[in-house]
Structures are given as C-alpha cells and as structure tokens.
Amino acid sequence: MLDLRPNCECCDRDIAADSRDAFICTFECTFCRDCVEGELAGTCPNCGGELVRRPVRPPEKLLKYPARRERTPVKRKAV
C-alpha cells in the first residue's frame, strides 16, 4: 500500500492525501507538480526513475488506511 507521503521531497510543500498534484517514482519518492514539471523534468533525482501522478485513495479507504503523517526530509533544495 502506498505511503501517501505528506510533502514534496524537493521543496517541502504540503501535499494533501487526495491531491492530484502529487507525483511518485517506483520507490514512492514524492514530489509536487511544480517541481516535477520544472527543475526535475519528470525524473526522480534519487533513483533516476520516471515520476508519474500518484493515485488518489478513495475517501472511505483513506479513513480506514490514512496517509502517512511523518514528513519526508527534503533531499534537495529547490533552485
């Protein structure tokens, strides 16, 4: 099951669990749309993999299986 991480690993922007502006790689590194379309150019800076839109968990499942609350440390600083 996806972690649904709460923040962008590039700029530390909050990303809601139901956001359609969250992108992930196969390792679940999580980034916001602005960083993916801008400085990252669709490629994960951690593994070099493709970044794709993160699926949205249905509201009833989000209640039963909530998103992760622990923030992911920013590994890169936005330029």
Sequence and secondary structure as in RCSB ss.txt:
>XXXX:A:sequence
MLDLRPNCECCDRDIAADSRDAFICTFECTFCRDCVEGELAGTCPNCGGELVRRPVRPPEKLLKYPARRERTPVK
RKAV
>XXXX:A:secstr
     SB TTT  B  TT SSEEE TT  EEEHHHHHTTTTTB TTT  B EE     HHHHHHS    S     
S   
